[in-house]
Amino acid sequence: MKTIVRSLCIAGLLLGGANFLRAEDKAPAPDAPKKQQAEALTPEQREAKRKAAQAKSDAQLRELREKKAAGKLTEAETKKLAHLEKRAKAQEKKAAQAEPEHKAETK
């Protein structure tokens, strides 16, 4: 009887210890500071930040298209170009959808 109780206690300690060690592997959520920072921005600041990011993206896209035309594109740059073109196309589509709504509001 003592050996059974002892074995159960040891098993419980081992399982509890394993859960404790697993809990340490979880990293804190990295989105928390960004979310607080985004909430602190004024609408004008958000718009300026969005425009700066858009300009940076456009510059990268232009540079990668030039490299592609010259035939000097690496595999990683090819993937980046495809991603940026996909994003640019989605943004154009979103802007085109927003235009009719904006025109209807101004009438």
Secondary structure, DSSP 4 states (H G I P E B T S, - for coil): -HHHHHHHHHHHHHHHHHHHHHHHHPPPPTHHHHHHHHHHS-HHHHHHHHHHHHHHHHHHHHHHHHHHHHT---HHHHHHHHHHHHHHHHHHHHHHHHHHHHHHHH-
